[in-house]
Amino acid sequence: MDDTTVWLLLGALVALLLAGTAAVLLIRVLRARKLLVDAGIPLRDKALVWAAVIYTVSPVDLLPDPVYLDDIGFLLLALRSLHAAARAAGVGTRATAGEERKAAATLRRPGATDGA
């Protein structure tokens, strides 16, 4: 193999890895869509998620399509923003679910305390 072939293969491998990473992040964003229907999350964060999805599938990019770094960055920003807003609102978090179970158990047992 000559140097040109090696560089082409290396470039193709990097492009495939970047495309795979963008696809995984897009799937994670779509799986987080149940947070989008919760009323406690601001519309700004919900809109950012949909804007990231549209930008990822859009043919118009800041960087040419074989380079998915801009798509990956936008998807990461959207996921981080959505999860931060969910935590701030106390929506869809594991801690909230645990607190709800604890409160329900306390209500079922008359005279039970919260351990304080």
C-alpha positions in Angstrom: 0.0 0.0 0.0 1.2 3.5 -0.7 0.8 6.5 1.5 -2.2 7.9 -0.2 -4.2 4.7 0.4 -3.2 4.6 4.0 -4.3 8.2 4.5 -7.6 7.6 2.7 -8.3 4.5 4.8 -7.4 6.5 8.0 -9.7 9.4 6.9 -12.5 7.0 6.2 -12.1 5.3 9.6 -12.2 8.7 11.4 -15.2 9.7 9.4 -17.0 6.5 10.3 -16.2 6.9 14.0 -17.4 10.5 14.0 -20.6 9.5 12.1 -21.2 6.7 14.6 -20.7 9.0 17.6 -23.2 11.5 16.1 -25.7 8.6 15.5 -25.4 7.4 19.1 -25.9 10.9 20.4 -28.9 11.5 18.2 -30.4 8.3 19.5 -29.7 9.5 23.1 -31.4 12.8 22.3 -34.4 11.0 20.9 -34.6 8.7 23.9 -34.6 11.7 26.2 -37.8 13.0 24.4 -40.0 11.9 27.3 -38.4 14.8 29.2 -39.7 17.1 26.5 -43.3 16.5 27.5 -42.7 17.3 31.2 -44.2 20.7 32.1 -41.4 21.6 34.5 -38.7 22.0 31.8 -38.4 25.4 30.1 -39.4 25.7 26.5 -35.9 27.0 25.7 -34.3 23.7 26.6 -36.9 21.7 24.7 -36.4 23.9 21.6 -32.6 23.4 21.8 -33.1 19.6 21.7 -35.2 19.8 18.5 -32.9 22.3 17.0 -30.0 19.9 17.6 -31.9 17.1 15.9 -32.8 19.2 12.9 -29.2 20.5 12.6 -27.9 16.9 12.7 -30.1 15.7 9.9 -29.9 18.9 7.9 -27.7 19.1 4.8 -26.6 22.6 5.9 -23.6 22.5 8.3 -20.9 24.7 9.7 -18.4 22.0 8.7 -18.6 19.7 5.7 -20.6 16.5 6.4 -17.7 14.0 6.6 -16.6 16.0 9.7 -19.3 15.5 12.3 -17.7 17.5 15.1 -20.2 20.3 14.9 -23.1 17.9 15.0 -21.6 16.1 17.9 -21.0 19.3 19.8 -24.5 20.6 19.2 -26.1 17.2 20.3 -23.9 17.2 23.5 -24.9 20.7 24.3 -28.6 19.9 23.8 -28.4 16.7 26.0 -26.5 18.6 28.7 -28.9 21.5 28.7 -32.0 19.2 28.8 -30.7 17.1 31.7 -29.6 20.1 33.6 -33.1 21.6 33.2 -34.7 18.4 34.2 -32.5 18.2 37.4 -33.3 21.8 38.2 -37.0 21.2 37.8 -36.8 17.8 39.7 -38.3 16.1 36.7 -37.4 12.6 35.5 -34.4 12.1 37.9 -33.7 9.0 39.9 -33.4 11.0 43.1 -37.0 12.3 42.6 -38.3 8.8 42.0 -36.6 7.6 45.2 -38.1 10.5 47.2 -41.5 9.7 45.8 -41.2 6.0 46.8 -40.1 7.0 50.2 -43.0 9.4 50.6 -45.5 6.8 49.4 -44.0 4.2 51.9 -44.3 6.8 54.7 -48.0 7.4 53.8 -48.8 3.7 53.9 -47.3 3.2 57.4 -49.3 5.2 59.9 -47.0 6.8 62.5 -43.9 6.2 60.3 -41.2 8.9 60.4 -38.7 9.9 57.8 -35.7 8.9 59.9 -34.9 12.4 61.1 
